[in-house]
């Protein structure tokens, strides 16, 4: 049985290039959530040459729109969103220093090329396990775009968040193997 690789975030390029598609990991540290509308706004800032509301350099974005938290909990259910919905925005964010993404499902050829070019990684979170994944979130607060509600960008502090390397920095892809 393969031992899960424990990764402290932010993840370094040295760690990224050692990962292989199919590796099982536990992520601990800071992750930002962002879905379609937040991605669109981030890219609009970049196009307008305006500063981003969060520092994406060496960061991880989790494609997730969490549900409201229950009393005493930092977050509600927080399962992954289908990654393809962010594909049109991903190469631009990777070019600005984004290190990794977490989602579910396959990615476009353009995103895979950008992952290889910028030595990034795409993690897959277990789908249908939003309540379980919420237990891995130790802190949550809105970091940007609060008017977007659940699609706002949240800053999450996670501990032992489970994921699988879906696409590694060489472009190896579990969906094609």
Backbone as a ProteinNet text record, in pm:
[ID]
protein_1_A
[PRIMARY]
XXXXXXXXXXXXXXXXXXXXXXXXXXXXXXXXXXXXXXXXXXXXXXXXXXXXXXXXXXXXXXXXXXXXXXXXXXXXXXXXXXXXXXXXXXXXXXXXXXXXXXXXXXXXXXXXXXXXXXXXXXXXXXXXXXXXXXXXXXXXXXXXXXXXXXXXXXXXXXXXXXXXXXXXXXXXXXXXX
[TERTIARY]
84.2	0	88.1	53.3	129.2	100.2	206.1	190.7	148.6	52.7	10	122	141.6	244	183.9	249.5	203.6	270.6	188.4	239.4	195.3	293.3	265.9	253.2	149.8	126.2	177.7	234.1	238.6	334.7	298.8	378.7	490.5	609	723.3	730.6	799.4	819.4	896.2	988.8	1064.7	971.2	873.3	776.7	685.8	644.8	555	618.2	743.5	805.1	830.4	828.4	844.4	713.1	601.2	470.9	445.5	373.7	337.6	186.8	131.3	-12.6	-46.8	-151.2	-193.8	-146.2	-47.2	-1.7	-117.1	-127.3	-226.5	-157.5	-219.7	-157.5	-253.7	-193.6	-267.1	-211.5	-297.2	-255.6	-285.8	-190.7	-209.8	-154.9	-233.9	-192.7	-306.8	-272.9	-372	-411.6	-543.5	-603.9	-709.3	-719.9	-826.7	-932.8	-1060	-1166.9	-1195.9	-1235.1	-1277.9	-1349.2	-1462	-1536.9	-1544.4	-1638.1	-1648.6	-1642.6	-1732.1	-1741.8	-1617.6	-1561	-1438.9	-1323.3	-1314.5	-1210.2	-1224.2	-1347.2	-1372.3	-1324.1	-1355.2	-1314.7	-1162.8	-1099.2	-953.2	-889.6	-938.7	-883.7	-914.2	-1028.8	-1059.5	-960.6	-923.4	-821.4	-689.2	-651.3	-524.8	-528.7	-639.5	-654.2	-647.1	-705.3	-708.1	-582.2	-486.9	-362.2	-385.1	-485.4	-516.8	-463.9	-436.2	-387.9	-498.2	-456.1	-551.8	-587.2	-708.5	-749.3	-685.9	-624.3	-551.4	-418.2	-321.7	-192	-197.7	-200.4	-208	-69.9	35.8	170.3	199.5	232.7	260.4	139.9	21.8	-99.7	-170.9	-269	-355.5	-498.1	-567.3	-708.9	-790.1	-890.4	-982.4	-1112.7	-1152.7	-1277.1	-1392.6	-1447.4	-1545.6	-1631.4	-1758.1	-1849	-1911.2	-1852.3	-1899	-2039.6	-2105.3	-2236.1	-2215.4	-2319.5	-2304.3	-2264	-2185.6	-2137.4	-2244.9	-2236.2	-2323.1	-2253.1	-2331	-2276.8	-2160.1	-2049.3	-1932.3	-1841.7	-1878	-1797.2	-1746	-1625.6	-1573	-1635.8	-1694.9	-1745.4	-1852.5	-1939.1	-2035.7	-1973.4	-2056	-2008.3	-1925.6	-1816.3	-1727.9	-1664.8	-1749.2	-1701.1	-1649.9	-1574.1	-1514.9	-1615.5	-1588	-1665.5	-1592.3	-1666.2	-1608.1	-1508.1	-1385.7	-1274.9	-1286.5	-1344.3	-1352.3	-1415.1	-1501.5	-1567.9	-1468.8	-1351	-1249.9	-1140	-1150	-1041.8	-1008.6	-1107.6	-1076.9	-992.1	-996.8	-924.2	-790.6	-777.3	-663.9	-527.6	-505.3	-370.6	-322.9	-412.3	-374.4	-330	-404.4	-368.8	-239.5	-219	-93.2	24.2	3.6	111.2	145.6	54.1	75.5	124.4	158.7	221.7	139.4	13.6	-65.9	7	21.5	97.6	12.2	-108.8	-188.8	-336.8	-414.2	-559.9	-614	-730.8	-800.8	-941.3	-986.2	-1120.5	-1161	-1249.9	-1286.2	-1300.1	-1269.4	-1284.1	-1160.9	-1167	-1054.4	-1039.4	-927.8	-896.8	-872.6	-881.7	-860.6	-713.6	-687.6	-549.4	-473	-541.1	-476.3	-431.8	-514.5	-477.8	-362.3	-367.7	-258.7	-127.2	-130.2	-9.6	41.5	-49.5	-10.1	45.6	-11.2	41	185.7	213.3	349.8	441	394.5	475.9	514.9	420.7	444.6	478.2	501.6	539	440.6	314.9	207.4	152.3	47.7	-13.8	-164	-238.7	-384.6	-418.2	-475.6	-519.7	-668.2	-707.2	-848.5	-892.7	-1000.2	-1059.6	-1171.8	-1199	-1305.2	-1442.8	-1508.7	-1642.7	-1743.9	-1849.7	-1954.3	-1916.6	-1806.2	-1757.9	-1746.2	-1834.6	-1826.7	-1833.1	-1916.9	-1926.8	-1798.3	-1742.1	-1614.8	-1502.8	-1495	-1389.7	-1400.7	-1522.1	-1541.5	-1470.8	-1459.6	-1391.3	-1241.8	-1190	-1047.5	-1016.8	-1122.5	-1106.8	-1107.3	-998.2	-983.5	-1022.7	-1008.4	-1047.9	-1098	-1195.1	-1247.5	-1290.9	-1249.4	-1297.7	-1300.7	-1391.4	-1400.6	-1278.5	-1213.4	-1093	-1119.1	-1222.4	-1251.6	-1391	-1449.6	-1577.6	-1692.6	-1714.6	-1819.1	-1959.7	-1984.9	-2118.4	-2151.6	-2050.8	-2074.9	-2131.3	-2147	-2202.9	-2113.6	-2169.6	-2087.3	-1978	-1990.1	-1885.2	-1779.8	-1788.1	-1682.9	-1553.4	-1442.7	-1315.1	-1298.8	-1283.8	-1259.7	-1113.9	-1059.6	-925.3	-947.7	-905	-922.7	-788.5	-788.8	-674	-715.9	-645.3	-681.2	-573.3	-615.1	-522.4	-555.5	-457.4	-472.4	-589.2	-598.3	-701.5	-661.9	-744.8	-705.2	-726.8	-630	-640.7	-553.2	-575.1	-495.4	-437.5	-313.1	-254.2	-321.8	-402.1	-472.2	-387.3	-315	-224.2	-97.1	15	140.1	210.7	324.1	394.9	453.4	454	500	382	260.7	141.9	83.8	143.4	86.3	-49.4	-145.7	-285.2	-355.8	-414.7	-480.4	-602	-655.8	-773.3	-736.7	-609.5	-566.3	-492.1	-462.1	-383.7	-473.4
-119.7	0	125.2	219.8	344.1	435.7	494	589.5	724.5	788.3	920.5	1020.7	1108.8	1211.4	1331.3	1373.7	1490.8	1614.3	1713.2	1834.6	1956.2	2036.7	2163.9	2271.8	2350.6	2459.7	2590.3	2679	2673.5	2564.4	2504	2397.5	2459.7	2402.5	2455.4	2389.4	2454.2	2396.4	2264.2	2255.4	2131.4	2016.4	2044	1940.6	1906.1	2007.6	1986.2	1891.8	1914.1	1831.4	1688	1662.5	1525.2	1447.1	1517.2	1449.5	1380	1269.3	1192.1	1174.4	1175.6	1151.3	1020.8	1026.9	910.7	912.8	997.1	1006.8	1052.5	990.4	1031.9	1122	1235.9	1335.9	1382.3	1439.4	1510	1651.5	1749.4	1889.1	1958.7	2037	2115.2	2255	2355.7	2494.2	2577.6	2681.9	2777	2743.4	2742.1	2718.9	2827.8	2879.4	2974.2	2902.3	2928.1	2875.4	2978	2930.7	3020.6	2937.9	2990	2927	3022.8	2998.5	3070.3	3222.9	3278.4	3424.4	3486.8	3421.5	3473.5	3466.7	3357.7	3346.3	3456.9	3480.7	3586.3	3721.1	3750.4	3878.4	3888.4	3778.7	3780.4	3811.1	3747.1	3770.5	3911.2	3966.7	4106	4201.3	4174.2	4255.3	4248.7	4128.5	4110.9	4187.6	4174	4245.2	4396.1	4445.3	4589.5	4638.2	4545.9	4579.6	4632.2	4578	4615	4505.9	4542.1	4440	4338.3	4214.2	4109.9	4122.8	4084.4	4095.4	3989.1	3887.4	3785.2	3763.3	3711.8	3680.2	3537.8	3522.1	3388.2	3327.3	3405.1	3352.7	3238.4	3121.4	2999.4	2950.5	2992.2	2954.1	2836.5	2785.8	2677.5	2730.4	2708.4	2743.8	2615	2610	2496.3	2538	2466.1	2495	2445.6	2537.5	2500.7	2621.7	2597.7	2699.5	2643.6	2671.1	2608.1	2651	2560.8	2594	2669	2737.7	2809.1	2714.5	2769.3	2687.1	2672.7	2563.5	2541.6	2595.2	2623.3	2679.1	2593.7	2661	2592.9	2532.1	2541.6	2486.6	2601.4	2588.8	2698.2	2707.8	2596.1	2593.2	2485.6	2499.9	2395	2296.2	2219.3	2122.6	2194.4	2131	2199.4	2099.5	2041.8	1948.4	2019.6	1948	2009.1	2034.4	2138.9	2174.9	2121.8	2096.5	2049.8	2152.9	2108	2197.2	2257.8	2186.2	2237.2	2376.3	2406.8	2537.5	2652.1	2623.5	2726.3	2724.3	2633.5	2615.4	2741.3	2822.4	2942	3042.5	3037.6	3133.5	3079.3	2947.8	2884.5	2920.9	2917	2950.5	3089	3186.9	3322.7	3322.2	3253.6	3250.4	3173.4	3065.4	2991.8	3079.6	3161.8	3250.4	3357.6	3382	3481.8	3418.1	3287.9	3226.2	3126.4	3102.8	3001.2	2867.1	2797.1	2671.4	2548.1	2550	2428	2460.7	2363.7	2373.1	2241.8	2251.1	2132.6	2136.5	2027.9	2020.9	1877.7	1860.3	1724.9	1724.8	1612.2	1596.7	1634.7	1605.5	1627.7	1774.8	1806	1943.1	1946.9	2066.9	2085.8	2071.2	2053.9	2045.1	2174.1	2288.1	2416.8	2424.7	2376.1	2378	2281.2	2163.4	2067.6	2125.9	2193.7	2260.1	2366	2444.1	2548.3	2486.8	2376.1	2306.9	2265.8	2211.9	2172.2	2295.6	2397.3	2517.5	2584.9	2594.4	2667.7	2576.6	2447.1	2350.5	2355.9	2333.4	2337	2196.2	2185.3	2055.3	2073.6	1974.1	1971.1	1852.1	1883.1	1780.8	1754.3	1631.4	1593.6	1563.6	1627.9	1600.2	1498.3	1419.4	1319	1384	1352.1	1406	1335.3	1406.3	1347.9	1337.4	1403.4	1393.1	1530.8	1623	1760	1771.6	1691	1695.9	1644.8	1539.3	1485.8	1588.5	1649.1	1746.3	1867.5	1904.2	2017.1	1992.5	1867	1833.9	1860.1	1873.7	1900.6	2049.7	2133.1	2278.7	2325.3	2387.3	2431.9	2578	2658	2799.5	2837.4	2929.2	2979.4	3124	3207.5	3345.6	3396.8	3488.1	3545.9	3633.7	3610.8	3685	3789.7	3768.6	3862.4	3835.4	3936.9	3931.2	3875.9	3933.5	3881.7	3883.8	3975.1	3982.6	3860	3778.1	3656.7	3541.8	3565.8	3461.5	3338.9	3220.2	3099.9	3097.5	3182.8	3190.4	3296.1	3355.8	3446.7	3367.5	3437.5	3370.3	3359	3235.7	3208.3	3170.4	3207.6	3164.2	3052.5	2932.5	2816.8	2772.4	2737	2668.8	2523.3	2435.9	2294.6	2211.7	2095.8	2000.9	1862.1	1798.1	1661.9	1650.5	1746.8	1748.6	1646.7	1543.4	1436.5	1474.6	1436.2	1461.2	1360.7	1354.5	1271.1	1362.7	1339.8	1416.6	1369.8	1458.3	1426.4	1452.2	1564.8	1600.9	1654.9	1593	1637.3	1739.4	1788.4	1896.4	1853.7	1726.3	1676	1653.2	1679.3	1661.2	1521.3	1434.7	1300.3	1315.7	1237	1264.4	1132.8	1124.1	997.6	968.1	1070.3	1048.8	985.3	985.9	928.8	797.7	758.8	636.4	522.9
0	0	0	-84.6	-98.4	20.7	77.9	187.5	129.1	194.4	149	173.4	76	88.3	159.8	266	340.2	281.9	245.8	182.3	262.7	301.9	368.8	261.7	272.5	177.7	236.3	155.9	10.2	-37.3	-148	-207.6	-290.1	-281.8	-356.9	-494.6	-586.1	-720.2	-709.6	-613.7	-594.3	-557.7	-471.7	-434.9	-552.7	-624.8	-739	-840.9	-875.8	-980.2	-934.4	-803.7	-753.7	-753.5	-765.4	-764	-897.1	-890.1	-1008.7	-1013.2	-1131.5	-1146.7	-1074.7	-993.5	-916.1	-771.9	-739.3	-600	-511.4	-394.3	-295.5	-194.4	-163.9	-77.7	31.8	135.5	240	242.2	215.9	209.2	341.4	390.1	512.3	490.4	525	507.7	452.2	378.6	327.4	183.9	161.5	30.6	10.6	-110.3	-143.3	-224.5	-194.6	-279.1	-388.1	-503.2	-611.4	-716.8	-761.2	-869.3	-987.4	-1076.7	-1204.1	-1190.7	-1111.5	-1104.1	-1042.2	-941	-879.9	-979.2	-1055.6	-1157.9	-1262.5	-1303.4	-1403.1	-1349.2	-1224.2	-1165.2	-1149.3	-1109.8	-1098.5	-1233.7	-1337.6	-1472.6	-1522.6	-1485.6	-1521.4	-1454.2	-1329.9	-1262	-1337.2	-1377.2	-1448.9	-1581.1	-1656.1	-1783.7	-1765.8	-1656.4	-1630	-1559.1	-1538.9	-1470.9	-1329.2	-1262.2	-1124.1	-1030.3	-906.4	-812.2	-780.5	-759.9	-723.2	-575.4	-537.4	-396.8	-306.5	-366.3	-291.8	-361.8	-288	-347	-400	-532.6	-589.8	-612.1	-595.9	-618.5	-522	-575.8	-499.7	-420.1	-457.6	-385.4	-450.7	-377.3	-423.2	-426.8	-537.2	-547.1	-552.2	-463.9	-455	-521.1	-624.4	-694.8	-608.6	-530.7	-430.3	-395.6	-371.1	-320	-193.3	-77.4	46.2	86.3	158.1	214.2	345.6	395.1	522.7	635.9	726.9	838.3	946	1019.4	1133.9	1257.7	1360.1	1483.3	1533.6	1561.5	1614	1508.7	1382.9	1273.8	1187	1130	1047.7	909.1	862.6	725.3	714.5	615.2	584.8	487.5	424.8	326.3	220.2	178.5	82.4	-14.6	-97.2	-198.7	-322	-405.4	-524.7	-635.9	-713.5	-831.2	-954.9	-1060.8	-1186.3	-1239	-1258.6	-1293.3	-1432.2	-1526.7	-1665.3	-1672.1	-1576.3	-1577.4	-1557.4	-1504	-1481	-1587.3	-1685.1	-1782.5	-1862	-1896.2	-1975.6	-1897.1	-1765.1	-1680.9	-1628.9	-1624.5	-1557	-1614.8	-1747.6	-1796.9	-1754.1	-1751	-1709.5	-1563.6	-1477.9	-1335.2	-1312.6	-1386.8	-1374.5	-1418.1	-1519.9	-1567.1	-1463.7	-1371	-1265.2	-1135.1	-1137.7	-1021.3	-943.8	-982.5	-914.3	-923.7	-812.7	-809.9	-832.2	-777	-781	-776.1	-823.6	-821.1	-766.2	-702.9	-653.4	-710.6	-769.3	-824.5	-848.1	-944.5	-986.8	-1138.1	-1198.5	-1341.7	-1420.5	-1549.8	-1640.5	-1676.2	-1742.7	-1784.2	-1934.4	-1991.5	-2135.3	-2171.5	-2300	-2348.8	-2318.4	-2326.2	-2298.1	-2152.2	-2061.8	-1920.1	-1894.2	-1954.6	-1936.7	-1987.5	-2101.3	-2153.7	-2057.2	-1999.7	-1903.8	-1775	-1730.3	-1611.9	-1636.9	-1753.6	-1789	-1799.3	-1868.1	-1890.1	-1759.2	-1665.3	-1541	-1423.5	-1451.3	-1346.5	-1229.4	-1262	-1164	-1145	-1065.7	-1040.5	-1020.6	-1065.7	-1047.7	-958.8	-843.2	-749.1	-767.6	-741.2	-745	-601.8	-560.4	-429.3	-448.6	-346	-360.2	-376.4	-486.7	-512.6	-422.3	-387.1	-303.8	-157.3	-118.9	18.5	84.3	47.3	97.4	248.4	312.7	459.3	522.8	466.1	516.8	497.7	379.3	352.1	444	482.5	574.6	707.7	747.1	873.1	864.6	745.6	724.8	724.3	729.1	730.7	876.3	917.8	1057	1075.8	969.5	972.3	833.7	830.8	703.4	720.6	625.9	626.3	483.7	457.4	323.8	299.8	184.8	149	40.8	-41.6	-150.6	-206.3	-263	-332.8	-245.8	-128.9	-39.1	-99	-193.9	-253.6	-338.6	-369.6	-447	-361.7	-233	-145.4	-142.7	-171.2	-165.9	-273.4	-374.4	-476	-443.6	-324.8	-280.1	-268.4	-262.9	-237.7	-87	-42.1	99.2	118.4	231.7	273.8	374.4	339.2	425.9	482	608.4	666.8	678.9	605.5	603.4	671.4	721.4	783.8	732.4	669.2	615.3	518.1	427.9	324.7	217.7	195.2	102.5	-43.8	-126.4	-270.4	-345	-474.5	-564.6	-671.2	-709.4	-819.3	-947.6	-1007.2	-1130.9	-1253.4	-1251.9	-1361.2	-1296	-1328.2	-1267.8	-1358.2	-1312.1	-1381.7	-1516.7	-1544.3	-1674.7	-1769.2	-1720.1	-1802.5	-1797.1	-1714	-1698.6	-1631.5	-1681.4	-1651.4	-1617.5	-1499.7	-1463.2	-1548.8	-1613.7	-1698.4	-1833.3	-1867.6	-1994.9	-1977.6	-1854.9	-1830.2	-1785
[MASK]
+++++++++++++++++++++++++++++++++++++++++++++++++++++++++++++++++++++++++++++++++++++++++++++++++++++++++++++++++++++++++++++++++++++++++++++++++++++++++++++++++++++++++++++++++

